[in-house]
Amino acid sequence: MKATIWHNPRCSKSRQALAILEETPGVEVEVIEYLKTPPTRATLAALYAAAGITPREGMRKGEDAAKPLKDADDDAILDAMVAEPILIERPLVETPKGVVLGRPPEKVREIL
């Protein structure tokens, strides 16, 4: 099974989710460092839709760049995430069984 993780190596939760993926037999992991290779707006919207969450739920609210988005709609939040990928909560993990936001990291087991 292929698993794609939108990963930030500086994030402990993202590293923990990646470790779960790598330790699972039969899983081929594709790692995308989203700060270096950000997803397109369409990809990000599709990931959130597949995960059953809104862009607001997938946003790192503690970032300074999130403060102006307090009352923004989903379209504005997606635009901001594409412009400033640090706003994307991590890790997002996709397998043929679905997409999850790996918080806590053990959530990735739901789609393995």
MMTF fields as JSON, N, C-alpha, C and O atoms, coordinates in Angstrom:
{
  "mmtfVersion": "1.0.0",
  "mmtfProducer": "UNKNOWN",
  "numBonds": 447,
  "numAtoms": 448,
  "numGroups": 112,
  "numChains": 1,
  "numModels": 1,
  "chainsPerModel": [1],
  "groupsPerChain": [112],
  "chainIdList": ["A"],
  "bondAtomList": [4, 2, 8, 6, 12, 10, 16, 14, 20, 18, 24, 22, 28, 26, 32, 30, 36, 34, 40, 38, 44, 42, 48, 46, 52, 50, 56, 54, 60, 58, 64, 62, 68, 66, 72, 70, 76, 74, 80, 78, 84, 82, 88, 86, 92, 90, 96, 94, 100, 98, 104, 102, 108, 106, 112, 110, 116, 114, 120, 118, 124, 122, 128, 126, 132, 130, 136, 134, 140, 138, 144, 142, 148, 146, 152, 150, 156, 154, 160, 158, 164, 162, 168, 166, 172, 170, 176, 174, 180, 178, 184, 182, 188, 186, 192, 190, 196, 194, 200, 198, 204, 202, 208, 206, 212, 210, 216, 214, 220, 218, 224, 222, 228, 226, 232, 230, 236, 234, 240, 238, 244, 242, 248, 246, 252, 250, 256, 254, 260, 258, 264, 262, 268, 266, 272, 270, 276, 274, 280, 278, 284, 282, 288, 286, 292, 290, 296, 294, 300, 298, 304, 302, 308, 306, 312, 310, 316, 314, 320, 318, 324, 322, 328, 326, 332, 330, 336, 334, 340, 338, 344, 342, 348, 346, 352, 350, 356, 354, 360, 358, 364, 362, 368, 366, 372, 370, 376, 374, 380, 378, 384, 382, 388, 386, 392, 390, 396, 394, 400, 398, 404, 402, 408, 406, 412, 410, 416, 414, 420, 418, 424, 422, 428, 426, 432, 430, 436, 434, 440, 438, 444, 442],
  "bondOrderList": [1, 1, 1, 1, 1, 1, 1, 1, 1, 1, 1, 1, 1, 1, 1, 1, 1, 1, 1, 1, 1, 1, 1, 1, 1, 1, 1, 1, 1, 1, 1, 1, 1, 1, 1, 1, 1, 1, 1, 1, 1, 1, 1, 1, 1, 1, 1, 1, 1, 1, 1, 1, 1, 1, 1, 1, 1, 1, 1, 1, 1, 1, 1, 1, 1, 1, 1, 1, 1, 1, 1, 1, 1, 1, 1, 1, 1, 1, 1, 1, 1, 1, 1, 1, 1, 1, 1, 1, 1, 1, 1, 1, 1, 1, 1, 1, 1, 1, 1, 1, 1, 1, 1, 1, 1, 1, 1, 1, 1, 1, 1],
  "groupList": [{"groupName": "MET", "atomNameList": ["N", "CA", "C", "O"], "elementList": ["N", "C", "C", "O"], "formalChargeList": [0, 0, 0, 0], "bondAtomList": [1, 0, 2, 1, 3, 2], "bondOrderList": [1, 1, 2], "singleLetterCode": "M", "chemCompType": "L-PEPTIDE LINKING"}, {"groupName": "LYS", "atomNameList": ["N", "CA", "C", "O"], "elementList": ["N", "C", "C", "O"], "formalChargeList": [0, 0, 0, 0], "bondAtomList": [1, 0, 2, 1, 3, 2], "bondOrderList": [1, 1, 2], "singleLetterCode": "K", "chemCompType": "L-PEPTIDE LINKING"}, {"groupName": "ALA", "atomNameList": ["N", "CA", "C", "O"], "elementList": ["N", "C", "C", "O"], "formalChargeList": [0, 0, 0, 0], "bondAtomList": [1, 0, 2, 1, 3, 2], "bondOrderList": [1, 1, 2], "singleLetterCode": "A", "chemCompType": "L-PEPTIDE LINKING"}, {"groupName": "THR", "atomNameList": ["N", "CA", "C", "O"], "elementList": ["N", "C", "C", "O"], "formalChargeList": [0, 0, 0, 0], "bondAtomList": [1, 0, 2, 1, 3, 2], "bondOrderList": [1, 1, 2], "singleLetterCode": "T", "chemCompType": "L-PEPTIDE LINKING"}, {"groupName": "ILE", "atomNameList": ["N", "CA", "C", "O"], "elementList": ["N", "C", "C", "O"], "formalChargeList": [0, 0, 0, 0], "bondAtomList": [1, 0, 2, 1, 3, 2], "bondOrderList": [1, 1, 2], "singleLetterCode": "I", "chemCompType": "L-PEPTIDE LINKING"}, {"groupName": "TRP", "atomNameList": ["N", "CA", "C", "O"], "elementList": ["N", "C", "C", "O"], "formalChargeList": [0, 0, 0, 0], "bondAtomList": [1, 0, 2, 1, 3, 2], "bondOrderList": [1, 1, 2], "singleLetterCode": "W", "chemCompType": "L-PEPTIDE LINKING"}, {"groupName": "HIS", "atomNameList": ["N", "CA", "C", "O"], "elementList": ["N", "C", "C", "O"], "formalChargeList": [0, 0, 0, 0], "bondAtomList": [1, 0, 2, 1, 3, 2], "bondOrderList": [1, 1, 2], "singleLetterCode": "H", "chemCompType": "L-PEPTIDE LINKING"}, {"groupName": "ASN", "atomNameList": ["N", "CA", "C", "O"], "elementList": ["N", "C", "C", "O"], "formalChargeList": [0, 0, 0, 0], "bondAtomList": [1, 0, 2, 1, 3, 2], "bondOrderList": [1, 1, 2], "singleLetterCode": "N", "chemCompType": "L-PEPTIDE LINKING"}, {"groupName": "PRO", "atomNameList": ["N", "CA", "C", "O"], "elementList": ["N", "C", "C", "O"], "formalChargeList": [0, 0, 0, 0], "bondAtomList": [1, 0, 2, 1, 3, 2], "bondOrderList": [1, 1, 2], "singleLetterCode": "P", "chemCompType": "L-PEPTIDE LINKING"}, {"groupName": "ARG", "atomNameList": ["N", "CA", "C", "O"], "elementList": ["N", "C", "C", "O"], "formalChargeList": [0, 0, 0, 0], "bondAtomList": [1, 0, 2, 1, 3, 2], "bondOrderList": [1, 1, 2], "singleLetterCode": "R", "chemCompType": "L-PEPTIDE LINKING"}, {"groupName": "CYS", "atomNameList": ["N", "CA", "C", "O"], "elementList": ["N", "C", "C", "O"], "formalChargeList": [0, 0, 0, 0], "bondAtomList": [1, 0, 2, 1, 3, 2], "bondOrderList": [1, 1, 2], "singleLetterCode": "C", "chemCompType": "L-PEPTIDE LINKING"}, {"groupName": "SER", "atomNameList": ["N", "CA", "C", "O"], "elementList": ["N", "C", "C", "O"], "formalChargeList": [0, 0, 0, 0], "bondAtomList": [1, 0, 2, 1, 3, 2], "bondOrderList": [1, 1, 2], "singleLetterCode": "S", "chemCompType": "L-PEPTIDE LINKING"}, {"groupName": "GLN", "atomNameList": ["N", "CA", "C", "O"], "elementList": ["N", "C", "C", "O"], "formalChargeList": [0, 0, 0, 0], "bondAtomList": [1, 0, 2, 1, 3, 2], "bondOrderList": [1, 1, 2], "singleLetterCode": "Q", "chemCompType": "L-PEPTIDE LINKING"}, {"groupName": "LEU", "atomNameList": ["N", "CA", "C", "O"], "elementList": ["N", "C", "C", "O"], "formalChargeList": [0, 0, 0, 0], "bondAtomList": [1, 0, 2, 1, 3, 2], "bondOrderList": [1, 1, 2], "singleLetterCode": "L", "chemCompType": "L-PEPTIDE LINKING"}, {"groupName": "GLU", "atomNameList": ["N", "CA", "C", "O"], "elementList": ["N", "C", "C", "O"], "formalChargeList": [0, 0, 0, 0], "bondAtomList": [1, 0, 2, 1, 3, 2], "bondOrderList": [1, 1, 2], "singleLetterCode": "E", "chemCompType": "L-PEPTIDE LINKING"}, {"groupName": "GLY", "atomNameList": ["N", "CA", "C", "O"], "elementList": ["N", "C", "C", "O"], "formalChargeList": [0, 0, 0, 0], "bondAtomList": [1, 0, 2, 1, 3, 2], "bondOrderList": [1, 1, 2], "singleLetterCode": "G", "chemCompType": "PEPTIDE LINKING"}, {"groupName": "VAL", "atomNameList": ["N", "CA", "C", "O"], "elementList": ["N", "C", "C", "O"], "formalChargeList": [0, 0, 0, 0], "bondAtomList": [1, 0, 2, 1, 3, 2], "bondOrderList": [1, 1, 2], "singleLetterCode": "V", "chemCompType": "L-PEPTIDE LINKING"}, {"groupName": "TYR", "atomNameList": ["N", "CA", "C", "O"], "elementList": ["N", "C", "C", "O"], "formalChargeList": [0, 0, 0, 0], "bondAtomList": [1, 0, 2, 1, 3, 2], "bondOrderList": [1, 1, 2], "singleLetterCode": "Y", "chemCompType": "L-PEPTIDE LINKING"}, {"groupName": "ASP", "atomNameList": ["N", "CA", "C", "O"], "elementList": ["N", "C", "C", "O"], "formalChargeList": [0, 0, 0, 0], "bondAtomList": [1, 0, 2, 1, 3, 2], "bondOrderList": [1, 1, 2], "singleLetterCode": "D", "chemCompType": "L-PEPTIDE LINKING"}],
  "groupTypeList": [0, 1, 2, 3, 4, 5, 6, 7, 8, 9, 10, 11, 1, 11, 9, 12, 2, 13, 2, 4, 13, 14, 14, 3, 8, 15, 16, 14, 16, 14, 16, 4, 14, 17, 13, 1, 3, 8, 8, 3, 9, 2, 3, 13, 2, 2, 13, 17, 2, 2, 2, 15, 4, 3, 8, 9, 14, 15, 0, 9, 1, 15, 14, 18, 2, 2, 1, 8, 13, 1, 18, 2, 18, 18, 18, 2, 4, 13, 18, 2, 0, 16, 2, 14, 8, 4, 13, 4, 14, 9, 8, 13, 16, 14, 3, 8, 1, 15, 16, 16, 13, 15, 9, 8, 8, 14, 1, 16, 9, 14, 4, 13],
  "groupIdList": [1, 2, 3, 4, 5, 6, 7, 8, 9, 10, 11, 12, 13, 14, 15, 16, 17, 18, 19, 20, 21, 22, 23, 24, 25, 26, 27, 28, 29, 30, 31, 32, 33, 34, 35, 36, 37, 38, 39, 40, 41, 42, 43, 44, 45, 46, 47, 48, 49, 50, 51, 52, 53, 54, 55, 56, 57, 58, 59, 60, 61, 62, 63, 64, 65, 66, 67, 68, 69, 70, 71, 72, 73, 74, 75, 76, 77, 78, 79, 80, 81, 82, 83, 84, 85, 86, 87, 88, 89, 90, 91, 92, 93, 94, 95, 96, 97, 98, 99, 100, 101, 102, 103, 104, 105, 106, 107, 108, 109, 110, 111, 112],
  "secStructList": [7, 3, 3, 3, 3, 3, 3, 7, 6, 6, 7, 2, 2, 2, 2, 2, 2, 2, 2, 2, 2, 2, 2, 1, 6, 6, 7, 3, 3, 3, 3, 3, 3, 6, 6, 6, 1, 7, 7, 7, 2, 2, 2, 2, 2, 2, 2, 2, 2, 2, 2, 6, 7, 7, 6, 6, 6, 6, 5, 7, 6, 6, 1, 4, 4, 4, 4, 4, 4, 6, 6, 7, 7, 2, 2, 2, 2, 2, 2, 2, 2, 2, 2, 7, 4, 4, 4, 5, 7, 1, 7, 3, 3, 3, 3, 6, 6, 3, 3, 3, 3, 7, 1, 1, 4, 4, 4, 4, 4, 4, 4, 7],
  "xCoordList": [0.847, 0.0, 0.891, 1.911, 0.48, 1.213, 0.596, -0.626, 1.456, 1.02, 1.819, 3.042, 1.12, 1.769, 1.597, 0.485, 2.699, 2.646, 3.149, 4.24, 2.324, 2.704, 3.362, 2.683, 4.678, 5.532, 6.362, 6.784, 6.581, 7.541, 8.497, 8.097, 9.75, 10.681, 10.987, 11.507, 10.678, 10.917, 9.788, 9.908, 8.701, 7.524, 7.556, 7.646, 7.483, 7.549, 6.353, 6.513, 5.16, 3.975, 4.11, 3.725, 4.652, 4.855, 5.903, 5.738, 6.972, 7.995, 7.416, 7.746, 6.562, 5.945, 5.021, 5.022, 4.242, 3.354, 4.171, 3.816, 5.264, 6.124, 6.711, 6.799, 7.109, 7.657, 6.615, 6.95, 5.369, 4.3, 4.167, 4.059, 4.176, 4.063, 5.237, 5.048, 6.445, 7.644, 7.733, 8.332, 7.143, 7.199, 6.099, 6.111, 5.153, 4.04, 4.431, 4.74, 4.413, 4.78, 3.884, 2.671, 4.506, 3.765, 3.395, 2.697, 3.855, 3.539, 4.747, 5.851, 4.496, 5.506, 5.201, 4.133, 6.143, 5.887, 6.497, 7.681, 5.666, 6.139, 6.096, 5.039, 7.236, 7.333, 7.416, 8.301, 6.481, 6.503, 6.698, 5.825, 7.836, 8.079, 7.323, 7.794, 6.149, 5.227, 5.714, 5.204, 6.674, 7.214, 8.133, 8.275, 8.761, 9.624, 8.834, 9.12, 7.832, 6.999, 5.535, 4.9, 5.002, 3.625, 2.604, 2.809, 1.504, 0.427, -0.24, -0.207, -0.84, -1.635, -2.913, -3.253, -3.6, -4.876, -5.864, -6.572, -5.902, -6.823, -6.474, -7.363, -5.187, -4.757, -5.139, -5.669, -4.871, -5.184, -6.685, -7.112, -7.478, -8.933, -9.401, -10.277, -8.829, -9.209, -8.803, -9.551, -7.625, -7.179, -8.133, -8.533, -8.492, -9.413, -10.782, -11.395, -11.263, -12.566, -12.525, -13.452, -11.453, -11.325, -11.199, -11.647, -10.589, -10.428, -11.7, -11.839, -12.623, -13.86, -13.669, -14.387, -12.682, -12.452, -12.479, -12.311, -12.687, -12.696, -11.274, -10.43, -11.013, -9.703, -9.408, -8.26, -10.406, -10.188, -9.697, -8.82, -10.264, -9.837, -8.429, -7.752, -7.995, -6.661, -5.632, -4.525, -5.994, -5.1, -4.392, -4.985, -3.127, -2.362, -2.753, -2.248, -3.634, -4.21, -3.237, -3.453, -2.179, -1.22, -0.219, 0.521, -0.193, 0.742, 0.279, -0.92, 1.237, 0.899, 0.077, -0.826, 0.396, -0.312, -1.764, -2.557, -2.134, -3.517, -4.417, -5.636, -3.824, -4.633, -5.565, -6.724, -5.104, -6.008, -7.122, -8.059, -7.022, -7.994, -9.098, -9.883, -9.158, -10.123, -11.55, -12.281, -11.95, -13.317, -13.374, -14.39, -12.294, -12.222, -13.026, -13.244, -13.459, -14.153, -13.126, -11.929, -13.61, -12.717, -11.862, -10.692, -12.435, -11.667, -10.483, -9.377, -10.709, -9.629, -8.571, -7.378, -9.003, -8.05, -7.199, -5.982, -7.816, -7.041, -6.042, -4.889, -6.471, -5.564, -4.376, -3.234, -4.653, -3.588, -2.632, -1.423, -3.165, -2.317, -1.396, -0.242, -1.89, -1.059, 0.043, 1.185, -0.311, 0.662, 1.673, 2.847, 1.198, 2.057, 1.829, 1.019, 2.542, 2.305, 2.497, 2.024, 3.181, 3.345, 1.982, 1.874, 0.945, -0.409, -1.053, -2.067, -0.48, -1.058, -0.684, 0.494, -1.711, -1.462, -0.915, -1.328, 0.008, 0.644, 0.563, 0.345, 0.75, 0.903, -0.43, -1.311, -0.565, -1.679, -1.167, -0.097, -1.928, -1.512, -2.628, -3.799, -2.236, -3.191, -2.787, -1.624, -3.753, -3.576, -4.801, -5.729, -4.822, -6.03, -7.273, -8.395, -7.079, -8.206, -8.722, -9.721, -8.059, -8.543, -7.428, -6.248, -7.847, -6.935, -7.233, -8.394, -6.182, -6.347, -5.327, -4.253, -5.699, -4.766, -4.195, -4.93, -2.913, -2.281, -2.048, -0.918, -3.113, -3.062, -4.173, -5.342, -3.848, -2.522, -1.979, -2.738, -0.677, -0.061, -0.697, -0.71, -1.22, -1.831, -3.036, -3.452, -3.6, -4.741, -4.399, -5.287, -3.113, -2.755, -3.079, -3.288, -3.124, -3.444, -4.862, -5.148, -5.74, -7.119, -7.17, -8.143, -6.136, -6.162, -5.085, -4.731, -4.576, -3.562, -4.201, -3.517],
  "yCoordList": [-1.18, 0.0, 1.241, 1.299, 2.22, 3.476, 4.454, 4.56, 5.167, 6.225, 7.48, 7.434, 8.587, 9.875, 10.703, 10.853, 11.244, 12.104, 13.482, 13.637, 14.482, 15.88, 16.242, 16.423, 16.347, 16.249, 17.503, 18.186, 17.78, 18.801, 18.108, 17.765, 17.891, 17.151, 17.828, 17.182, 19.098, 19.814, 19.609, 20.02, 18.982, 18.783, 17.382, 16.389, 17.302, 16.001, 15.118, 13.91, 15.701, 14.899, 14.336, 13.196, 15.131, 14.677, 13.56, 12.578, 13.707, 12.654, 11.368, 10.275, 11.49, 10.306, 9.599, 8.372, 10.368, 9.769, 9.071, 7.978, 9.7, 9.088, 7.782, 6.804, 7.749, 6.526, 5.402, 4.252, 5.724, 4.717, 4.155, 2.943, 5.037, 4.591, 3.686, 2.626, 4.118, 3.361, 2.017, 1.076, 1.918, 0.675, -0.309, -1.459, 0.134, -0.734, -1.575, -1.035, -2.903, -3.772, -3.542, -3.373, -3.54, -3.428, -2.011, -1.815, -1.019, 0.369, 1.016, 1.046, 1.529, 2.283, 3.756, 4.24, 4.47, 5.844, 6.852, 6.787, 7.778, 8.933, 10.121, 10.453, 10.755, 11.895, 13.169, 13.324, 14.079, 15.38, 16.437, 16.644, 17.091, 18.178, 19.398, 20.109, 19.615, 20.592, 22.032, 22.894, 22.32, 23.682, 23.928, 25.061, 22.849, 22.947, 22.747, 23.372, 21.865, 21.543, 21.643, 20.627, 22.862, 23.026, 22.402, 22.355, 21.923, 21.406, 22.554, 23.703, 22.226, 23.231, 23.459, 22.684, 24.504, 24.804, 23.66, 23.254, 23.147, 22.051, 20.787, 20.097, 20.486, 19.309, 19.451, 18.519, 20.611, 20.844, 20.743, 20.138, 21.333, 21.25, 19.799, 19.386, 19.029, 17.621, 16.797, 15.92, 17.074, 16.362, 16.624, 15.695, 17.878, 18.21, 17.587, 17.088, 17.612, 17.006, 15.506, 14.962, 14.845, 13.407, 13.089, 12.037, 14.001, 13.804, 14.165, 13.842, 14.84, 15.245, 16.409, 16.536, 17.258, 18.431, 19.686, 19.62, 20.807, 22.088, 22.647, 22.248, 23.559, 24.221, 24.868, 24.858, 25.421, 26.024, 24.971, 25.247, 23.765, 22.684, 22.198, 21.617, 22.437, 22.034, 23.14, 23.005, 24.236, 25.391, 25.424, 25.123, 25.792, 26.006, 27.372, 28.406, 27.356, 28.597, 29.427, 30.624, 28.812, 29.524, 30.368, 31.154, 30.21, 30.988, 32.439, 32.713, 33.364, 34.784, 35.044, 35.882, 34.32, 34.51, 34.054, 34.382, 33.305, 32.838, 33.897, 33.869, 34.806, 35.806, 36.612, 36.813, 37.08, 37.821, 36.957, 37.484, 35.653, 34.735, 34.33, 33.428, 34.991, 34.628, 34.529, 33.61, 35.453, 35.473, 35.125, 35.356, 34.574, 34.28, 33.036, 32.153, 32.991, 31.795, 30.772, 31.054, 29.583, 28.496, 28.863, 28.487, 29.592, 29.974, 30.858, 30.66, 31.822, 32.716, 31.95, 32.234, 30.991, 30.194, 29.343, 29.265, 28.707, 27.924, 28.801, 28.41, 29.975, 30.899, 31.253, 31.295, 31.505, 31.853, 30.683, 30.882, 29.472, 28.29, 28.07, 27.677, 28.317, 28.169, 29.237, 28.96, 30.452, 31.539, 31.35, 31.694, 30.797, 30.601, 29.188, 28.992, 28.204, 26.812, 26.498, 25.466, 27.367, 27.14, 27.085, 26.568, 27.612, 27.594, 26.203, 25.967, 25.292, 23.958, 23.113, 22.9, 22.635, 21.733, 20.428, 19.955, 19.861, 18.633, 17.581, 17.867, 16.345, 15.855, 15.442, 14.939, 15.653, 15.088, 13.797, 13.775, 12.726, 11.424, 10.873, 10.876, 10.396, 9.842, 8.427, 8.163, 7.52, 6.161, 5.841, 6.648, 4.682, 4.305, 4.186, 4.179, 4.093, 3.977, 5.316, 5.358, 6.424, 7.734, 8.689, 8.442, 9.795, 10.863, 11.208, 11.284, 11.415, 11.886, 12.973, 13.033, 13.822, 14.758, 14.006, 13.677, 13.737, 12.883, 13.54, 13.613, 14.01, 14.59, 13.971, 14.288, 13.111, 12.611, 11.684, 11.194, 11.448, 10.647, 9.27, 8.747, 8.684, 7.358, 7.32, 6.241, 8.477, 8.528, 7.928, 7.457, 7.938, 7.386, 5.901, 5.379, 5.221, 3.789, 3.536, 2.445, 4.541, 4.397, 4.141, 3.574, 4.553, 4.41, 3.462, 3.489, 2.631, 1.631, 0.272, -0.697],
  "zCoordList": [0.0, 0.0, 0.0, 0.687, -0.781, -0.824, 0.167, 0.273, 0.893, 1.802, 1.474, 1.338, 1.35, 1.122, 2.375, 2.882, 2.879, 4.053, 3.664, 3.115, 3.962, 3.788, 5.106, 6.116, 5.099, 6.276, 6.513, 5.579, 7.796, 8.215, 9.177, 10.289, 8.778, 9.623, 10.958, 11.868, 11.087, 12.344, 13.353, 14.506, 12.933, 13.779, 14.395, 13.673, 15.718, 16.391, 16.037, 15.868, 15.922, 15.571, 14.158, 13.898, 13.26, 11.889, 11.857, 11.134, 12.63, 12.696, 13.285, 12.826, 14.289, 14.897, 13.901, 13.814, 13.158, 12.155, 11.072, 10.63, 10.647, 9.64, 10.168, 9.424, 11.426, 12.018, 12.005, 11.718, 12.311, 12.269, 10.859, 10.672, 9.876, 8.483, 8.101, 7.505, 8.449, 8.066, 8.781, 8.259, 9.968, 10.743, 10.347, 10.786, 9.522, 9.146, 7.931, 6.869, 8.094, 6.968, 5.749, 5.872, 4.586, 3.336, 2.927, 1.932, 3.687, 3.35, 2.682, 3.226, 1.488, 0.741, 0.97, 0.595, 1.587, 2.011, 1.042, 0.712, 0.599, -0.168, 0.786, 1.323, 0.995, 1.895, 1.07, 0.227, 1.325, 0.658, 1.744, 2.586, 1.713, 2.663, 2.136, 1.249, 2.702, 2.127, 2.233, 1.518, 3.091, 3.124, 1.928, 1.468, 1.425, 0.241, -1.046, -2.067, -0.984, -2.143, -1.711, -1.428, -1.659, -1.18, -2.113, -3.326, -1.547, -2.394, -3.143, -2.703, -4.27, -4.971, -4.184, -3.291, -4.514, -3.857, -4.076, -3.155, -5.302, -5.626, -4.847, -4.348, -4.741, -3.984, -2.524, -1.92, -1.961, -0.552, -0.298, 0.684, -1.179, -1.037, -1.125, -0.366, -2.039, -2.196, -0.973, -0.54, -0.419, 0.784, 1.948, 2.65, 2.148, 3.244, 3.03, 3.974, 1.798, 1.501, 1.794, 2.392, 1.373, 1.613, 3.102, 3.558, 3.854, 5.296, 6.07, 7.25, 5.38, 6.041, 7.008, 7.999, 6.7, 7.536, 6.674, 5.457, 7.307, 6.601, 6.57, 7.372, 5.653, 5.673, 7.032, 7.478, 7.683, 9.006, 10.001, 10.82, 9.929, 10.824, 10.491, 11.339, 9.262, 8.835, 8.914, 8.393, 9.565, 9.652, 11.007, 12.043, 10.974, 12.212, 12.771, 12.334, 13.716, 14.238, 15.069, 15.255, 15.567, 16.401, 15.63, 16.221, 14.325, 13.502, 13.397, 13.337, 13.374, 13.23, 11.977, 11.978, 10.904, 9.637, 9.722, 8.839, 10.763, 10.912, 11.556, 11.384, 12.282, 13.0, 12.093, 12.454, 10.928, 10.044, 9.437, 8.839, 9.589, 8.983, 9.951, 9.662, 11.09, 12.132, 11.609, 11.979, 10.763, 10.232, 8.747, 8.092, 8.219, 6.782, 6.426, 7.256, 5.169, 4.687, 4.203, 4.153, 3.849, 3.44, 2.231, 2.164, 1.278, 0.094, 0.462, -0.041, 1.33, 1.751, 2.549, 2.434, 3.348, 4.126, 3.194, 3.368, 2.212, 1.239, 0.497, 0.315, 0.07, -0.622, 0.277, -0.181, 1.55, 2.494, 2.707, 2.818, 2.765, 2.954, 1.765, 1.935, 0.584, -0.614, -0.612, -0.977, -0.2, -0.154, 0.98, 0.842, 2.107, 3.284, 3.824, 4.73, 3.269, 3.645, 5.132, 5.605, 5.869, 7.307, 7.999, 9.111, 7.35, 7.916, 7.856, 8.513, 7.085, 6.937, 8.146, 8.434, 8.851, 9.983, 9.443, 8.384, 10.174, 9.72, 10.807, 11.984, 10.356, 8.988, 8.383, 9.08, 7.115, 6.353, 5.733, 5.125, 5.888, 5.366, 4.493, 4.872, 3.309, 2.348, 1.977, 1.671, 2.007, 1.51, 0.656, 0.593, 0.001, -0.744, 0.143, -0.363, 1.458, 2.385, 2.881, 3.599, 2.513, 2.922, 3.294, 3.044, 3.904, 4.317, 5.772, 6.176, 6.551, 7.923, 8.212, 7.613, 9.144, 9.743, 10.942, 11.874, 10.927, 11.92, 13.267, 13.751, 13.857, 15.204, 16.014, 15.794, 16.933, 17.269, 16.179, 15.344, 16.19, 15.129, 14.94, 13.826, 16.003, 15.926, 14.987, 14.565, 14.656, 13.719, 12.37, 11.66, 12.002, 10.691, 10.6, 9.505, 11.736, 11.727, 11.169, 10.675, 11.248, 10.762, 9.257, 8.759, 8.535, 7.079, 6.557, 5.379, 7.45, 7.048, 6.894, 6.562]
}
